[in-house]
Amino acid sequence: MVWDIDRLTRTPAELETLIDLAEAHGVALASVGGEVDLGTPQGRLTARIKGSVARHEVEQSSRRLKRKFLERAESGLSHGKVAYGYVREPVIDETGTVRGYTELLHPEQAAVIQTATKRILAGEPLRAVASALNETGSMSPSGKPWSGTTLRQVLLRDRNAGRRVHQKQVIGKGNWPAILDDDSFDRLVALLRDPRRRTGNNGGVKHLLSGIAICGNCGERLRGAAEHRYGKKKQPRSYACQNCYKVRRKADAVDEVVEALVIARLERPDAADLFAGDSDAMTRATSEKLAIEARLDLLADQFADGLITGSQLERGTARLRPKLAEVEAQIIAASPSPEYAELVGPGVRARWEGQSLDRKRAVIDALMRVTVLPSGAGQRFSPEQVEFEWSL
Ligand SMILES: [Zn+2]
């Protein structure tokens, strides 16, 4: 007994199987919405008709919904809940009837997205930006405090650049105002998706060169250690190699050398070029990226059309993914960093001192490679023990 024959099966093939079974076992099937006995030819015909009508309705309604979404997508209207950064206002005609909705910027929320983007492009870690937002009393879309993860999700939305997305593909411009310009948004996406981006512990880094300076003995990254007591002796803040234990230097002394180098570099007349990027390399890497993405799309199409198997698809994409990551890294390396441009020019020292620790770290990391050489026991620190190489 079923409520209605529509509920019994939704596909004609299922119904045929059921009819065969009913026939083989002499079972009478009954439905509340009109008795259907699959044991009689008339009953089977009724069932087939009702079944195919129900199936047609399922297809129609999902197609209707999909078409509606696509139409809205193509016309640049948004559907669903209003996104963070926006407010939706009704469009009312002269008769007072609501004709649709228009999206406007939510001034405070849009400002949160803009500020967070600027700070992340300037090298601050997501978590640090999230906690800075929480200190201002700002709340994430769910009404809870921001976390690095929620902030990342909000910042990576194509709609923030005014781009309309349908089924994960950008299909054009939306009819809402953009919060971020295309350039900032593209750089932000490249940065947040950068596989080399160190995630995790960055939020709590307290030492300028922790994880940046390299051990001159083994090549590992040095870690900072706060001032502490060891027995009766006071140990100063230091950078140490936790891999070979051959390098341990007073952090203040190393920081002083490195900061002096950076300031001297930023004071030079050609310093503005440092952060201008390399547009030729950028063009090369971008076209290579598009080519790889086209090949990935082609593989997906071939798989969808049954021309290649799932394992061929997997092998093909596994070969292309590392190449994609590589060119994305090249794009980041070649992109201009206007956020740093304001550091350059006369009076660098004062501006440098006004920077946050995260931002200083980002500049040092971009600008140079710092290696701290091992020294004999008890040997006093000398600036020559800090080796450096400019990367820009
Ligand atoms: Zn080492």
Residues whose N, C-alpha, C, O or C-beta is under 5 A from the ligand:
A	BS01	ZN	C215 N217 C218 G219 E220 C241 N243 C244 Y245
